[in-house]
Each structure stands twice: as C-alpha cells, then as structure tokens.
C-alpha cells in the first residue's frame, strides 16, 4: 500500500488577462501548496479501478482520481488494477484545487506503487491531459502560473501562516469565468476600494488583487463581509483562493488568535495551515 498526501493550494493574486478563442482564459497568478491536504491510499488489485471516496457525490467516471488511474494504466500498459481510497479534507468547490491535487497524487502514487521509472517532468506532461492546474501539483511548492495556468515557473516562497475560511457552499469556476466575461466591471474598480467605501476606517491589508472577487463578492456579499472583518481583526492580507468559495487570511501567531476568535464566534468553518 502507498500513502500520498495531496495538498491544497492558494492563489496569491490572480489576474484574468483575456478570453481565448478556445474558450479558456489567459491568467497570471502565484500558486502555493499548503499544509491542508487530502489523504490517498493506493493498493494493487488484479484488474480494474476501484475508487472509495464516500464524501464525494459524483460518479466514479467523473472522479479525477479515476481519470488519473485510467490514464496511467493505459499510458504504461499495466496489466494489474488499483484500488484508491481518498480521505477528503479539502473543501469541494472552495478554490483550493482539491480535485486537481488528488489527480496528481494518484499519478505520483501509481508511479511508486508500480515502480515505473518516470520523471516529474514527464509526469507533468501526462498530467496536462487531466486539467490545466494538475501539473503544478506534481511538484508543488510555489510557482508563477501563466497561460491557462499550465505555464509554470517554480520558485522559493517564504513560509506564510494562514487561516482559511470556508462558507459551507461551493463556487463553480466555470460559473465565475462566465460571470466575469458578462461583467461590465472595469479594471479600475479594485476590491480594496470597495472595502474602503464599505468601512473607511478599516485597514485593507496588502494590495494583492484577485480578479474573481469583483464578480464573486457581487453575488456572495457574505464573503466581502467576512473579508472586511478578517482585515479588521488584523489579518495582513485576505483573498479568495481561485474563484472561491474559500478565503484565506495571512496571519502571525498573535493575529491568528484574534482571527480564530472572530471565526469561532460566528460559528464558521475554518482551517489553520501554512504554505509548504
């Protein structure tokens, strides 16, 4: 049996540059894996692919773990099958990349389980067949991502302590892009300006913007309220990760206590994490 940790990620800033002819969008963002992660166990079986993930309410064929296993078996001509058990800790639809990380985790786990001699670079090429952000999770760490998120430049990022807020509902990335395309918001309207108009005396933190906030906060004003209050409680930076629904706050130990006290006081679901 092979055990794999599949880490979540955050986006540190996210700029949507333009919509491409193929329907995808060119973006610029910084990605970092974090200590929150799913747990994946892989075992050899005689044939086929078995997926055990009770908390995920999608068909087996839609599961990225299944797609990754099928791709790996077909690519390397394996005769045996695999049983994959996933313990979900990353919120689904939270913008933390849980599905993509699980898919990458299966590719790495099967490489080890079946003792296949393949480099990370080759595995990243294979991972592109599963989704534009899956290759990043093969290496993890921190990277600047461009194009549709698959042009990666890895670098060393100093550790950041985080508190991650999950509102209890998912947000579809496809929906967020569609709403962004329909939106008449100009690039001159920044979320921090919205915050300043809402509570002029509140601090706004570092000015690192995620373009999805312009749309997501319009439809989910509760997230803007939470961001405002996290900043008011001393967070150095608060941002959506990806298209949400999760917000993350950058904190130190003293600020973390205040932020957790606030979130606990409103009965919120949150996670303590750090960049890795």
VENTATA-V785303 format. One record per pair of residues at least 24 apart in sequence whose C-alpha atoms are under 6 Angstrom apart, sorted by the first residue. I is the first residue (numbers start at 1). GAP is how many residues later the second one is. If there is no record, write none. Layout:
i,gap
I,GAP
I,GAP
//
This chain:
i,gap
1,41
1,42
2,39
2,40
3,37
3,38
4,36
5,34
6,31
6,32
6,95
6,96
6,99
7,26
7,27
7,29
7,30
8,25
8,26
8,28
8,29
8,88
8,89
8,90
9,24
9,25
9,87
9,88
10,86
10,231
11,230
11,231
13,195
13,196
13,197
14,196
14,197
15,196
25,123
26,121
26,122
27,119
27,120
27,121
28,117
28,118
29,115
29,116
30,113
30,114
30,115
31,111
31,112
32,109
32,110
33,107
33,108
33,242
33,243
34,240
34,241
34,242
35,238
35,239
36,237
37,53
38,49
38,50
38,51
39,47
39,48
40,45
40,46
41,43
41,44
42,41
42,42
43,39
43,40
44,37
44,38
45,36
45,37
46,34
46,35
47,33
47,34
48,33
49,32
49,33
49,34
50,33
51,33
51,34
52,33
53,33
64,39
65,38
68,35
93,77
93,78
94,76
94,150
94,151
94,152
95,146
95,147
95,148
95,149
100,34
101,36
104,30
104,33
104,34
141,135
159,116
160,114
160,115
161,89
161,90
161,113
162,87
162,88
162,89
162,110
162,111
162,112
163,85
163,86
163,108
163,109
164,83
164,84
164,106
164,107
165,81
165,82
165,105
166,80
166,103
166,104
170,75
171,73
171,74
173,70
180,35
202,30
205,31
205,32
206,31
212,31
233,26
//
